[in-house]
């Protein structure tokens, strides 16, 4: 497996730094130069998991024209960013519900409605959440694994886990959410829980998380443009030095 393929296992357009994403594409360029052409991109594609990067690799290895490639990348970026935005909003709504002491059943309606889940699912999700809490209190569920949620979590699972947080805080107070922090690897959700644990008011939490989500999404969109530019350069078989200069134009550090 190539160095760039090893990077794929941790590649995430929300959490990776722009310089890290640029470095990934530069490593793919070196691989393409070594293997002389599109076959290297096709080889790399089999290790690609992140959907936007996977689309770029496939397009760069194909015979499609640049205009179509750009259109496909634009469509995929819009779809992904919309999905991320909905999930960040759900996380923020859960944190605000905890801070305001909102009835968890009302929170569940808000969260499920945000993803278009059927009303019939709400009763089942509430029962599942309550059962999970009892299982956790009995020590039969790994607290270092269960709580983790992120922008890649499936909507129904995300709603369920956010509901667990709100029910837990309802019973054990906001400080009780500390038990979830060791298993929370996604920075945005970890910050949301810490704001609740610290006892901050709902209006502040809402403003803080809205601003944070907005910055994260802008940064993700920037990395998508960076990836597209570099993938197009690879498709056009630009030299490594040209690709490097192009990558640097996207970065604050020259």
Secondary structure, 3 states (H helix, E strand, C coil): CCHHHHHHCCCCCCCCCHHHHHHHHHHHHHHHHHHCCHHHHHHHHCCCCCHHHHHHHHHHHCCCCHHHHHHHHHHHHHHHHHHHHHHHHHHHHHHHHHHHCCCHHHHHHHHHHHCCCCCHHHHHHHHHHHHHHHHHHCCCCCCCCCCCCCCCCCHHHHHHHHHHHHHHHHHHCHHHHHHHHCCCCCHHHHHHHHHHHCCCCHHHHHHHHHHHHHHHHHHHHHHHHHHHHHHHHHHCCCCHHHHHHHHHHCCCCC
